[in-house]
Amino acid sequence: MLTAMSTSREPSPTEITLHAGSRVLEIAFDDGRVFRLPFEFLRVYSPSAEVRGHGPGQETLQAGKRDVTILELQPVGHYGVQPAFSDGHSSGIYSWRYLYELGLDQDRLWAEYLQQLDEAGASRDAGDAGAAPPAGAGSACSRH
């Protein structure tokens, strides 16, 4: 099955708008597609090693990111952008291709993320008592 990305041509943005009030990055591409990517979605799917790890199975579930904002958006060459998020995260470089793919797969990825949070007993809200402990963390005392 062929998709819009099956060609060797890279997607190219024609317009990028940060909507601070609704916390959405709107990005239009040269094929006519326009994606509205929430800041929280971009943060939890950061392409950084901090989030994705260095290989399969090393991903870190990002909880408590519901209210994250983008403070700054810097261009990176002619191939992408690097946002600085309000929680201090700023190491992810989002290529045009990656943003395009996030837009195409947004519904599926968001559903997967919500399922992962649910399975971990974690929350989208910062400081929520339901947030999951780091992987491998345990307590020596079962009473506390």
N, C-alpha and C positions, 0 to 999 in steps of 0.2 A: 504494500500500500504506500503510495507516495504522499508526502506531506509538503507543506509550504517550505519546509526547511530541507528538503531532499536535494535541492540544488546546491551548487558550490558557492553561490552568491550569498554574502552575509546580509542580514537585515540591517537597514540603516534608519536611524530615527530622523524624523522631520521636525518634531516638536516635543519638548519635555517640559512639563509643568508640575511644580510642587504645590499641592493644595494643603496649606497648613491647617486650616479649619477642619477639613474632613480627613486629614492625615492620609492622603492618597497621592501617589506619583502617577501622573497621567503621561503616557508615552505613545506618540503616534509614529508609525513606521511607513516607509516608502511604498509598501504594498497596500496601503489603505487601512491596515489594522490599527486600532487604538485600544490600548490596555490601560485599565485603572487598577493599579497595584497598591493596596493598603500598606502603610509603613510597617505595621506589625508583620504582615506577610513577608515583606522584603527582609525584615530583621530575622525572622525565624528560618528563612531560606537563604541566609547569607552564604556566599560561596567561600567564605574564609575557612582556613584550617581550624580555627577556634570552634566553628560550628560543625563543619563537615568532617573534620578529622583528616587524617592522611591516607585513608583507605576505607573500603567498605566495612561497616560495623563499628566505625570509630565516631559516628555522628553523636553530637550532644543535643539532647532535647532542650529547646529554648522555651522556658516557661516564664510567665509574668511579663509578657511583652505587649499586652493590650494597649497601653497608653504611650508606647514609645513614639518619638517623633524624629524627623530628620532635621538636624540643625544646619547642615551644610551639604552641598552636593558638588563635588569637584570632578571636572572632566579628567579622564586618564587617556592620554594620547587621542587617537581617533577611533578607539574601539570600545570605550565604556565610561562608567562613572564610579566614583567612590563616595558613598554617603557617610556622614558622621551622625550617628544616632545619639539620642538623648541619654541612653544608658551607658555611654562611653565607648560603645563598639564602633570601630572605624576602619577595620582591616580588610573588609570585603571589597573586592573590585568586581563590579557587575558589568560584564561585557554586553554589547548590544544583543548578541545571540542568546546569552543567558536570560536577559530581561524578556526577550521575545518568547523563549521557551517557558518562562514562568507565566507569562500572559496566556499562552496557549493551554497550559496545564493547570491554571490557577484553581479551578473547581476541584479537580482530583487531588492536587497537592494540599489544599486547605482541608479537605475532608480527611486525608491521611494524618495531617497534623493534629486535628481535633481528636481523632481516634487514638493517636499516640499519647496525647495529654491525658485522655480518659483512662487509658490502660496504665499510665504511670501514676494516676491519682494526683496529677498536677493541674495547675490553673493558668489561665491567660492573664490573671491579675497579679501584679507585683505584691509581694508581702503576704499573699494568701497562705493561710495555714495548710492548705491542701497541696502546696507545691511539693514536688517529689524531691527527696534527697539526692545528692550526686550518686551516680552508679557505683555500686560497691560499698556505699556507706552503710554502716550498721551500728547498732547500739549494743554495748556490753551489758546494759541493764534493761530488761524488758519492762520494768515498771515506769520508766520515764519517757 
